[in-house]
Amino acid sequence: MILKVIKNRRSVYPPQYNDTPISREDIYEILEAANYAPTHKKTQPWRFKVMHSETSKKVFSEALSEAYKAFAPKFSKIKYKKIKEKPVKSGAVIAVCMKRDESVALWEEQAAVAMAVQNMWLLATEKGIGAYWGTPPFANKLNDFFKLEETEVCLGFFFMGHTDEFPEDWDRRPIEELTQWL
């Protein structure tokens, strides 16, 4: 059962979402799944900021597009427009943040957050909710927007929305080519 969900997980982007709302209960369950990710020394470094209402998604849309504008070494109006549209086309957006515990290696904290996101993604897939984790290089420019603590950082955004069709699988290299038995 779990292998089927893993194999069906795909990146589904906001233009592919339909208008069916995501319930608060589904979002809560998806976040609950994140909370069961492995974490070294039980630090639970993941922190989440949920934008679910139309108002919060609009306000975030403005902040996100302006962060891009301030960051972009080469500004693109097309990219700016796409970035601005993503949150409002989504059923929900979750800012994926990390609260660093200095007693644990940085990569271990980041890996724990990534595993939390994978848990979210798998449960979203099982629920028929499309999702993808966007990690723009300017995500941390929104630390003030989210009122993050000094030891926290924004690692990206988990966009979610109901979709009428999940994308097809892509051709993966056989595991035999990627494994060496010693």
N, C-alpha and C positions, 0 to 999 in steps of 0.2 A: 504493500500500500504506500508506504513512505517513498519508495523508489519511484513509483509512478508519479507522485507529486513532484519529486526532485527532477525527473526527466521532463515534466511538462512546464516547469518554471521558465518564464521568458521575460525579457524586457518588453513592456508594453508602454508606449509613450502617450502623453496627453492628447495629441490629435486623434488617437485611436479610442479614446474614452467616449462613452455615450452619456446621456443626461441622467441616468439612474443614480440617485443619491446613495452614498455609503452611510450605513447607520452608525451611530455612536457606539453601539454594542459591538459591531464588527471591528471598528477601530480599536476599541478597548481590548478585544480578544487578540488582535494582531500585536498590540503593544505588550500584552501579557505573554505572548509567545516569545517576544524579544527578551523578556526578563528571565527566560530559562536558558539563555545562551551560556556556554562555559566562560568562566572568568577566573583568571589567576588570582589567588589570595582573596577571592570573593569580593573584589572591589566594585563590581557592577558599574563600570565606567560610563555606560550609556545614559544619555539624557535626551528627552524628546520634547519638542515644541510642536503642538498640533494646530494646524490651520484647517478648520472644517467649515466654518460659516462663510457665506459669500463675502461678508465684510472683511473677515480676517484674511481670506485668500486675496482679495483686492489690495488690501494694505500691504501684504507680503509681496504681491506682484510688483507694486511700485518700488518697494525697497530692493527687491532682487534685481530688477532692471536697472535701477540707479547704481547698484553695486557693480554691475557689469560695466556700465558707462564709465564709472570712476576708475575701474581696474583695467579695462581693455587697452592693450598697447596699440591696437589698430581697431578702432570702433567700426562696427557694421550695423547699419540701420535694420537690416534683415534679421540679424542675430538678436538685436535688442528687442525687436517686435516678437520674435519667437520666445525669448526668455520671459517677456512680459505676459504672454498668453498662457504659458504652462500652468501657473497656479490656478487661474480662473477656469481653465478647461478640466481641471482635476476635481475629483470628488473630495479629496483631502490631500494635504501636503504635510509631511512630518519632517521637521528639521531634525537631523541626526547629529547629536552633539556628544562630546566626550568630556567627562570630568576626570582629569588626570590624577592618579595616585602615584606620587614619586617613588614609592617603595616597589613599584612594578615597572619593568622595562616598557618604554613607550610603545614598541611594536606589539607587545602583549596586550596592552590596553586597546590599541587600534584594532588588533585581531579580534578581541572580545566584542567590540562594537560591530565589526563586520559580521561576526557570527550572529549577533542580535538581529542585524538587518536581514541576514539570510533566513533566520527563523520567521521574521515578518513576511518576507517574500514568499516563503513556502506556504504559510497559512493564508496569505492573500490569494495565492494560486488555487489552493484547495477551495476557497470560498468563491472562486470565479471572478476575483478582482484583479485587474491588470495593475502592474506596478513597475517602477524602475527607480534606481538610486542614482541620482545625478550628483556628481562631485565636482562642481565647477571650481577652478582655482581661486575664485574670489569669495567662496562660501564664508571664510573667516572674516570677511569685511562686514558681515552681518552680526558679529558678536554683540555689538552695542544694541542693535535692533532687538535681539532676543534677550537682552539684559543678562548676558552670561557672566558668571563669576570669573575671577582672574585665572583660575585653574581649569576653566572650561574652554572648549573650542568647538566651532561648528564644522562638521565633516561632510556636509552635503544635505541633500533633500530627497526624501522618499515620496515620490508622486504616486497617487493611486486613483483608479477610476474603474468603474464597471466597463466592460468591453463586450462587444458582440462576438468577437472572434480572437482567439489567441494566435499569435504568429506560428508558422510552421517551425519545426526543429531545423537546425542547420547541420551540415555534415561535420561531425566531430571525428577527430582522429581516433582510431581504436586504442583502447587503454593499453593494449599490448605494445604499441609503439611508444608509449609514455612511461612504461614501467620496466624496471630492471630488477630481476630477482638475483640476490647475492647469496 
